[in-house]
Amino acid sequence: MRKLIVITLAFMAFGIYDSRRPQKVALKADSGEVSEKCMEMRQEIERIKAELERLEKTAVSPQAD
């Protein structure tokens, strides 16, 4: 019986947590925080891609002896 109560409370707690989560994301999206972070991450990805291409061009291929 105790396990049933614990499991029920756990599902109820998760349901409350899960129902609040989309609202928090929506609030962040409304403030522009999410889109700003997304733009920062895209810029970082582009910077890393450019660095990788530069390294690939300057890489020395191993020579067989």
C-alpha positions as CSV (number, residue, x, y, z in Angstrom):
1,M,0.0,0.0,0.0
2,R,2.9,2.4,0.9
3,K,4.4,1.8,-2.6
4,L,1.2,2.6,-4.3
5,I,0.9,5.9,-2.4
6,V,4.6,6.8,-3.2
7,I,4.1,6.0,-6.9
8,T,0.9,8.0,-7.0
9,L,2.5,11.1,-5.4
10,A,5.5,10.8,-7.8
11,F,3.2,10.8,-10.8
12,M,1.3,13.7,-9.4
13,A,4.5,15.7,-8.8
14,F,5.7,15.0,-12.3
15,G,2.4,16.0,-13.8
16,I,2.6,19.4,-12.0
17,Y,6.2,19.9,-13.0
18,D,5.5,18.9,-16.6
19,S,2.5,21.2,-16.9
20,R,4.5,24.2,-15.7
21,R,7.5,23.6,-18.0
22,P,6.0,24.8,-21.3
23,Q,4.9,28.0,-19.7
24,K,8.4,28.8,-18.6
25,V,9.8,28.2,-22.1
26,A,7.0,30.3,-23.6
27,L,7.9,33.2,-21.2
28,K,11.6,33.0,-22.2
29,A,10.7,32.9,-25.9
30,D,8.5,36.0,-25.5
31,S,11.4,37.9,-23.8
32,G,13.7,37.0,-26.7
33,E,16.1,35.2,-24.4
34,V,15.8,31.8,-26.2
35,S,16.2,33.3,-29.7
36,E,19.2,35.4,-28.6
37,K,20.9,32.3,-27.2
38,C,20.1,30.4,-30.4
39,M,21.7,33.1,-32.5
40,E,24.8,33.0,-30.2
41,M,25.0,29.2,-30.7
42,R,24.7,29.5,-34.5
43,Q,27.5,32.1,-34.6
44,E,29.7,29.8,-32.5
45,I,28.9,26.8,-34.8
46,E,29.8,28.9,-37.9
47,R,33.1,30.0,-36.2
48,I,34.0,26.4,-35.4
49,K,33.1,25.3,-39.0
50,A,35.4,28.1,-40.4
51,E,38.2,27.1,-38.1
52,L,37.8,23.4,-39.1
53,E,37.9,24.3,-42.8
54,R,41.0,26.4,-42.2
55,L,42.7,23.5,-40.3
56,E,41.8,21.0,-43.0
57,K,43.3,23.2,-45.7
58,T,46.6,23.7,-43.8
59,A,46.9,20.1,-42.6
60,V,49.9,18.2,-43.7
61,S,49.2,14.7,-45.0
62,P,51.5,12.0,-43.7
63,Q,54.0,10.8,-46.2
64,A,54.7,7.1,-46.7
65,D,58.4,6.2,-46.4
